[in-house]
Amino acid sequence: MASEYLKYIHRDVKPDPPPPPLTGKKKILNWLHYHKLLLVVIAVLLWVGGSIVWSYLGIGKVRPDYIVAYIGKDILPEECAASLPKALAGLGEDVNGDGQVVVELKQYAMERGAGGETSLYYTTAANTLLIADITEGDSFVFLVENPAEVQRAWQIFAAEDGGLPADDDYEAMDKVYQWVNCPVLTALDTEQETLSSLYIGRRGFYGDQGEGREADEAFYARLVEGAVR
């Protein structure tokens, strides 16, 4: 009598039938199942790349007619930073023809978080962004806490007539006006208490960087109309 073991190894084994062919839909689902991680990575890369292009082209962004830069120890209070551009816009014109007057406020806080762990980060970031601003010639009007310090560091203020000062001229007080001495500014509907200690000056440009800035010059002239030192 054959052992059960011999029966087992000599049994009539029939191979399983091949699986039925996948339909088109099942093929797609099967491919998606095994490649879902790759698809997620591609989607993220496309989103990041699209965001960069979108931002670079300025799609969906409101183009400012004027750019005003603030340089101080810390950023302006939120209410002041929100009301100031709107108040200044009332003194401007629709330069780019989009049907509205927009003033963009750029803030460069040089000592934000002083004494804290993030102080160096904020200072480095502010300096880097300000260098880019100066290099690109973005901001024309500057509101600053300490004009003497800013002029020594960057020599950005133009002379009274809009021309450039001499290379060794780092004087600031003859090139700026204090906010409280500008009747147009003190009449604005904004947070006057915060702004009263600031000074306003206009940017001086080298070479052809200052060409085509007539609208900026007219805007600055309106801001300091009637101002005294």
C-alpha positions in Angstrom: 0.0 0.0 0.0 1.5 3.2 -1.1 2.2 5.7 1.6 0.3 8.9 1.8 3.5 10.8 1.0 4.0 9.0 -2.3 0.4 9.6 -3.2 0.9 13.3 -2.5 4.1 13.7 -4.6 2.6 11.7 -7.5 -0.8 13.4 -7.5 -2.2 14.8 -10.7 -1.5 18.4 -10.4 -3.1 20.8 -12.8 -1.7 24.3 -13.2 -3.9 27.2 -12.3 -5.5 28.8 -15.4 -3.9 32.0 -16.4 -5.6 35.2 -15.1 -8.0 36.8 -17.5 -6.6 39.7 -19.5 -7.0 43.0 -17.9 -9.5 45.4 -19.4 -8.4 48.9 -20.3 -9.8 50.4 -17.1 -8.2 47.8 -14.9 -4.9 48.4 -16.6 -5.1 52.1 -15.8 -6.1 51.4 -12.2 -3.3 48.9 -11.8 -0.7 51.3 -13.2 -1.9 54.1 -11.0 -1.7 51.8 -7.9 2.0 51.0 -8.5 3.0 54.5 -9.6 1.0 56.7 -7.2 4.1 57.9 -5.4 5.7 59.0 -8.7 2.5 60.9 -9.6 2.5 62.7 -6.3 6.1 63.8 -6.8 5.4 65.0 -10.3 2.4 66.9 -9.2 4.3 68.6 -6.4 7.1 69.6 -8.8 4.6 70.9 -11.4 2.9 72.9 -8.6 6.1 74.4 -7.4 7.3 75.2 -10.9 4.0 76.7 -11.9 3.9 78.9 -8.8 7.4 80.2 -9.6 6.4 81.1 -13.1 3.1 82.5 -12.0 4.8 84.7 -9.5 7.6 85.8 -11.9 5.1 86.8 -14.6 3.0 88.6 -12.0 -0.2 86.8 -13.0 -3.0 87.6 -10.7 -1.0 90.2 -8.8 -2.1 93.9 -8.7 0.8 96.0 -10.1 1.6 98.9 -7.8 1.7 102.4 -9.2 4.2 103.5 -6.5 6.5 101.6 -4.1 7.3 103.2 -0.8 10.0 101.6 1.5 10.1 101.8 5.2 13.4 101.3 7.0 13.4 101.0 10.8 14.2 98.9 13.8 11.0 97.0 13.7 8.0 96.6 11.4 5.2 99.2 11.6 2.1 98.3 13.6 -0.3 96.2 11.6 -3.0 98.9 11.6 -0.5 101.6 10.4 1.0 99.3 7.7 -2.5 98.7 6.4 -3.8 102.3 6.4 -0.7 104.1 5.2 -0.7 102.7 1.6 -4.4 103.5 1.2 -3.9 107.0 2.5 -0.9 107.6 0.2 -2.8 106.2 -2.8 -5.2 109.1 -2.5 -2.3 111.4 -3.6 -1.3 109.4 -6.6 -2.4 108.7 -10.1 -3.2 105.6 -12.1 0.3 105.3 -13.6 -0.1 101.8 -15.1 -3.6 102.3 -16.5 -5.3 99.4 -14.7 -8.1 101.6 -13.3 -6.8 101.9 -9.8 -4.1 103.6 -7.7 -2.1 101.2 -5.7 0.8 102.0 -3.3 2.9 99.1 -2.2 4.7 99.4 1.2 7.9 97.4 1.6 9.2 97.1 5.2 12.8 96.6 6.1 13.1 96.0 9.8 16.8 96.0 10.7 16.6 95.0 14.4 13.4 93.0 14.5 13.5 90.5 17.3 16.5 92.2 18.9 18.0 90.0 21.6 16.1 86.9 20.5 17.3 83.8 18.7 15.8 85.0 15.4 17.3 88.5 15.5 20.2 87.6 13.2 17.9 85.9 10.7 15.6 89.0 10.5 18.5 91.4 10.2 20.2 89.4 7.4 16.9 89.0 5.6 16.1 92.7 5.8 19.5 93.7 4.5 19.4 91.2 1.7 15.9 92.4 0.6 17.0 96.0 0.8 20.0 95.4 -1.3 17.8 93.8 -3.9 15.4 96.8 -3.8 18.2 99.3 -4.2 19.8 97.2 -7.0 16.6 96.9 -8.9 15.5 100.5 -8.3 12.1 99.4 -7.0 11.4 101.9 -4.2 11.4 105.7 -4.9 10.0 107.1 -1.7 11.7 106.1 1.6 10.3 106.5 5.1 13.0 106.0 7.7 13.6 106.1 11.4 17.2 107.2 11.3 18.1 109.0 8.1 21.7 109.6 9.1 22.4 105.9 9.7 20.6 104.9 6.5 22.6 107.4 4.4 25.9 106.4 5.9 25.1 102.7 5.1 23.5 103.0 1.7 23.8 106.7 0.4 20.4 106.4 -1.2 18.9 109.9 -0.7 19.0 112.3 -3.5 19.8 116.0 -3.1 17.1 118.7 -2.9 17.0 119.1 -6.7 16.8 115.3 -7.3 20.4 115.0 -8.3 23.0 112.8 -6.7 25.1 114.1 -3.9 28.9 114.0 -4.1 30.6 110.7 -3.5 31.8 111.8 -0.1 28.5 113.5 0.9 26.9 111.3 3.5 24.8 114.1 5.1 21.1 113.1 5.4 19.2 115.9 7.1 19.5 118.3 4.2 17.9 115.6 1.9 14.9 114.5 4.0 11.9 116.0 5.7 10.5 115.0 9.1 6.9 113.7 8.8 5.5 116.3 11.2 7.0 119.1 9.0 5.0 117.9 5.9 1.5 119.3 5.9 0.3 116.9 3.2 1.4 113.9 5.2 0.1 115.1 8.6 -3.3 115.6 6.9 -3.6 111.9 5.9 -6.1 109.6 7.5 -3.6 107.2 9.0 -1.8 106.5 12.3 -0.1 109.8 12.8 1.3 109.0 16.2 3.5 106.2 14.8 4.6 108.0 11.7 5.3 111.4 13.3 8.9 110.5 14.2 9.8 109.2 10.7 11.6 111.1 7.9 10.8 111.0 4.2 13.3 111.2 1.4 13.5 110.3 -2.3 15.8 107.9 -4.0 18.8 109.1 -6.0 19.7 107.0 -9.0 22.9 106.4 -10.9 23.0 106.1 -14.7 19.9 105.2 -16.6 18.2 103.5 -13.6 16.4 106.8 -12.9 15.0 107.3 -16.4 11.3 107.2 -16.8 10.6 108.0 -13.2 8.6 111.2 -13.8 5.5 109.7 -12.2 7.5 108.8 -9.0 9.0 112.3 -8.9 5.6 114.0 -9.2 4.2 111.7 -6.5 7.1 112.6 -4.1 6.7 116.3 -4.9 3.0 116.1 -3.8 4.0 114.3 -0.6 6.4 117.0 0.5 4.6 120.0 -0.9 4.9 122.8 1.6 7.3 120.9 3.8 10.0 122.7 5.8 13.1 121.5 7.6 
